[in-house]
Amino acid sequence: MTARKNSDDGLFDLHGRIAIVTGGGTGLGRAFATTLARAGADVALCGRRREPLEKTARELATEGCRVACITMDVTDEASIAAGLEAAGNQLGMADILVNNAGINRPMFATQLSAADWDAVVDTNLKGAFLVARAFAMQAGRAEKGGTIINVASILGLRAQKAVPAYMASKAGLIHLTRSLALEWARINIRVNALLPGYFKTDILGDFLATEEGWKVVTNIPMRRPGRLEELRGPLLLLASDAGSFMTGSLLVADGGHLLSSL
Ligand SMILES: NC(=O)c1ccc[n+]([C@@H]2O[C@H](COP(=O)([O-])OP(=O)(O)OC[C@H]3O[C@@H](n4cnc5c(N)ncnc54)[C@H](OP(=O)(O)O)[C@@H]3O)[C@@H](O)[C@H]2O)c1
């Protein structure tokens, strides 16, 4: 009997591609960077702290890809310009951008200061816009397409108490995704949003261990938070040619959480 051939024709293969992952040193970003590297891409890891970037870079080096560690603050246009230039010099011009950097300030609205609001919205929404715009302008000048994955959240579609700035920023990021997809399809840049449900990372702190967190988990139809490796498939779909006709899409990975009854 002849062995069956793998039938995906290398659809998810990223050899020869270059990816930028903001917030690539920790949590979801680290998992995204690992997924892209394993699929063959070279990866620029961006974030404010050098140490987590270098730790992740050491891990990725074992995947045989080229890795760049770029100190970059997504709220600062000059830092973004310098970061993209440094990534270009070290790896070449990027084809894939994972706009993953994000923060949360969980607080009731009456306790949330204007400075807290600005920090969250400047990072999660304005920061994602500034990095996407810099990436698209660079790609446009080179007449080269690309793909952008905005890491939003199911909290951009549904509500939870005491995360007003975070919810607003992620709802804004979802609609920004549609706006940029509409505008940049003509320059061959796809823009999609990935909406994770709950995954245990630093951004959640010890929330999942609290009574409130436990209630949230029991409300997930699959009765558990996600595992980081369960974002591999969704990310690769949007990052690779497998998703070549997808733009302006929202891809949800949440164990059915959005379906839970009100
Ligand atoms: N965990 C979840 O359940 C979940 C669910 C839905 C969506 N998300 C989204 O997934 C993304 C990653 O979060 P995570 O869960 O992996 O948490 P995390 O480990 O805290 O990751 C956040 C990353 O963003 C970086 N970052 C924050 N502010 C930045 C800035 N101004 N400039 C550059 N980088 C910055 C951080 O690095 P530095 O501090 O070194 O800059 C860090 O690496 C976020 O957008 C989050 O909203 C997470």
The ligand as an SDF file (V2000), in Angstrom:
LIG
                    3D

 48 52  0  0  0  0  0  0  0  0999 V2000
   -4.5010   35.8920   28.3730 N   0  0  0  0  0  0  0  0  0  0  0  0
   -5.7390   35.9650   27.9360 C   0  0  0  0  0  0  0  0  0  0  0  0
   -6.6520   35.2740   28.4250 O   0  0  0  0  0  0  0  0  0  0  0  0
   -6.0750   36.8770   26.7830 C   0  0  0  0  0  0  0  0  0  0  0  0
   -7.3560   36.8020   26.2440 C   0  0  0  0  0  0  0  0  0  0  0  0
   -7.7070   37.6200   25.1750 C   0  0  0  0  0  0  0  0  0  0  0  0
   -6.7650   38.4980   24.6570 C   0  0  0  0  0  0  0  0  0  0  0  0
   -5.5220   38.5610   25.2100 N   0  0  0  0  0  0  0  0  0  0  0  0
   -4.5800   39.5260   24.6060 C   0  0  0  0  0  0  0  0  0  0  0  0
   -3.3900   38.8690   24.2780 O   0  0  0  0  0  0  0  0  0  0  0  0
   -2.3270   39.8100   24.2450 C   0  0  0  0  0  0  0  0  0  0  0  0
   -1.1510   39.2470   25.0220 C   0  0  0  0  0  0  0  0  0  0  0  0
   -1.4970   39.1680   26.3940 O   0  0  0  0  0  0  0  0  0  0  0  0
   -0.9780   38.0200   27.3600 P   0  0  0  0  0  0  0  0  0  0  0  0
   -2.1540   37.3370   27.9010 O   0  0  0  0  0  0  0  0  0  0  0  0
    0.0750   37.2170   26.6900 O   0  0  0  0  0  0  0  0  0  0  0  0
   -0.3550   38.8780   28.5650 O   0  0  0  0  0  0  0  0  0  0  0  0
    1.1500   39.3020   28.8870 P   0  0  0  0  0  0  0  0  0  0  0  0
    1.9960   38.1050   29.1080 O   0  0  0  0  0  0  0  0  0  0  0  0
    1.0350   40.3060   29.9750 O   0  0  0  0  0  0  0  0  0  0  0  0
    1.6630   39.9740   27.5340 O   0  0  0  0  0  0  0  0  0  0  0  0
    1.5510   41.3190   27.2110 C   0  0  0  0  0  0  0  0  0  0  0  0
    2.7870   41.6880   26.3960 C   0  0  0  0  0  0  0  0  0  0  0  0
    2.6200   42.9970   25.8550 O   0  0  0  0  0  0  0  0  0  0  0  0
    3.8420   43.6940   25.9980 C   0  0  0  0  0  0  0  0  0  0  0  0
    3.5610   45.1170   26.0900 N   0  0  0  0  0  0  0  0  0  0  0  0
    2.7440   45.7500   26.9640 C   0  0  0  0  0  0  0  0  0  0  0  0
    2.7750   47.0640   26.7530 N   0  0  0  0  0  0  0  0  0  0  0  0
    3.6290   47.2780   25.7220 C   0  0  0  0  0  0  0  0  0  0  0  0
    4.0980   48.4360   25.0620 C   0  0  0  0  0  0  0  0  0  0  0  0
    3.6870   49.6680   25.4080 N   0  0  0  0  0  0  0  0  0  0  0  0
    4.9650   48.2940   24.0460 N   0  0  0  0  0  0  0  0  0  0  0  0
    5.3930   47.0520   23.6670 C   0  0  0  0  0  0  0  0  0  0  0  0
    4.9940   45.9270   24.2700 N   0  0  0  0  0  0  0  0  0  0  0  0
    4.1320   46.0460   25.2950 C   0  0  0  0  0  0  0  0  0  0  0  0
    4.4670   43.1480   27.2780 C   0  0  0  0  0  0  0  0  0  0  0  0
    5.8900   43.2730   27.2670 O   0  0  0  0  0  0  0  0  0  0  0  0
    6.6260   44.4920   28.0260 P   0  0  0  0  0  0  0  0  0  0  0  0
    5.9070   44.6860   29.3360 O   0  0  0  0  0  0  0  0  0  0  0  0
    8.0310   44.0130   28.1890 O   0  0  0  0  0  0  0  0  0  0  0  0
    6.5310   45.6580   27.1270 O   0  0  0  0  0  0  0  0  0  0  0  0
    4.0760   41.6830   27.2190 C   0  0  0  0  0  0  0  0  0  0  0  0
    5.0540   40.9320   26.5460 O   0  0  0  0  0  0  0  0  0  0  0  0
   -2.8990   41.1110   24.8220 C   0  0  0  0  0  0  0  0  0  0  0  0
   -3.2440   41.9900   23.7740 O   0  0  0  0  0  0  0  0  0  0  0  0
   -4.1540   40.6450   25.5340 C   0  0  0  0  0  0  0  0  0  0  0  0
   -5.1230   41.6580   25.6420 O   0  0  0  0  0  0  0  0  0  0  0  0
   -5.1560   37.7820   26.2490 C   0  0  0  0  0  0  0  0  0  0  0  0
  1  2  1  0
  2  3  2  0
  2  4  1  0
  4  5  1  0
  4 48  2  0
  5  6  2  0
  6  7  1  0
  7  8  2  0
  8  9  1  0
  8 48  1  0
  9 10  1  0
  9 46  1  0
 10 11  1  0
 11 12  1  0
 11 44  1  0
 12 13  1  0
 13 14  1  0
 14 15  2  0
 14 16  1  0
 14 17  1  0
 17 18  1  0
 18 19  2  0
 18 20  1  0
 18 21  1  0
 21 22  1  0
 22 23  1  0
 23 24  1  0
 23 42  1  0
 24 25  1  0
 25 26  1  0
 25 36  1  0
 26 27  1  0
 26 35  1  0
 27 28  2  0
 28 29  1  0
 29 30  1  0
 29 35  2  0
 30 31  1  0
 30 32  2  0
 32 33  1  0
 33 34  2  0
 34 35  1  0
 36 37  1  0
 36 42  1  0
 37 38  1  0
 38 39  2  0
 38 40  1  0
 38 41  1  0
 42 43  1  0
 44 45  1  0
 44 46  1  0
 46 47  1  0
M  CHG  2   8   1  16  -1
M  END
$$$$
